[in-house]
């Protein structure tokens, strides 16, 4: 049994790296791709990039509860396969759009069909022995970050050399291949609830039940606000780099910067996934938020690509430390049988935050300038950190090292 879960986990880990390489070899560069579709000014690109992020986030928010409910009924592995194959197909479609409006439609479909990160987290959280769960979630987060780093590192130069069309096709095929790997090599001993219970307990009933769990609503609000804050800066960061470089061949420059940011985030995720109980959930989560606020504020003062790159890397370190803590908290609060629904609700709420953020950030960037976005983002992050400190403190999650599940009362 021990060997079985490890074999499936490491295959899933490799598949996630492959899928994220595919996604992230093109996704960070969409604000530049927009300019290939007859969007001339950086201000207009900022607005359209915000729209792309918003519609993608809203699509994920609408679809996530359905996928979460199906995961609890049909199994978690099919949802991982669906997210990779469906996401890969929509990446392929991006190669054939001829207008920014068509790209907007494809991004909506991508938001509906993708979601491999949450699907994989749900699968791991229900197939990994509890003793190894924190380590597994940290490793999975590392796969997301490491795959993202590789994708951005090679995607940027590939786009400048081979063009967007060829890169979208290659990336889409890579993601589909990852889904086929999961289908053929990952095992799941899934036992659905009896038919009477399955028919009786619809998703909304399950969601209502987990909302009654101590601490879940607070954690949900915290995650939604933090994702909203990240979303505000998402469409502006690539364009601000372009403004600083004053060149259109920006993908080769931005790619390694994005890659280093994701790589250090992956290292931070692995470390925090292993040591989160020792540090204390509240200190780890709120500390990373405060650090993020500081780095975002400093981004607003950037005067060169080198300075901006350094701050992006430090921001990646802070955000990477934040993510595994929240996943571990979910597994402590929510029973295994309801984690599909729980992660579905969390993904929906987080995607809603992502959806609201980019449109606001794109509008602020176009109206007040890109620097204003970073100052506003820093202020929001600091506010969320202060609120989270008090709210999490009321959950009776011990701040003492090594308390783990015993800290929940």
Secondary structure, DSSP 4 states (H G I P E B T S, - for coil): -HHHHHHHHHHHHHHHHHHHHHHHTTGGGHHHHGGGTT--SHHHHHHHHHHHHHHHHHHHHHHHHHHHHHHHHH-SHHHHHHHHHHHHHHHHHHTT--SHHHHHHHHHHHHHH--HHHHHHHHHHHHS-GGGHHHHHHHHHHHHHHHHHHHHHHHHHHHHHH-HHHHHHHHHHHHHHHHHHHHHH------PPPHHHHHH--HHHHHHHHHTSTTHHHHHHHHHHHHHHHHHHHHHHHHHHHHHHT-S--HHHHHHHHHHHHHHHHHHHHHHHHHHHHH-HHHHHHHHHHHHHHHHHHHTT--SHHHHHHHHHHHHHHHHHHHHHHHHHHHHHS-GGGHHHHHHHHHHHHHHHHHHHHHHHHHHHHHH-HHHHHHHHHHHHHHHHHHHHHHHHTTT---STT-GGGG--
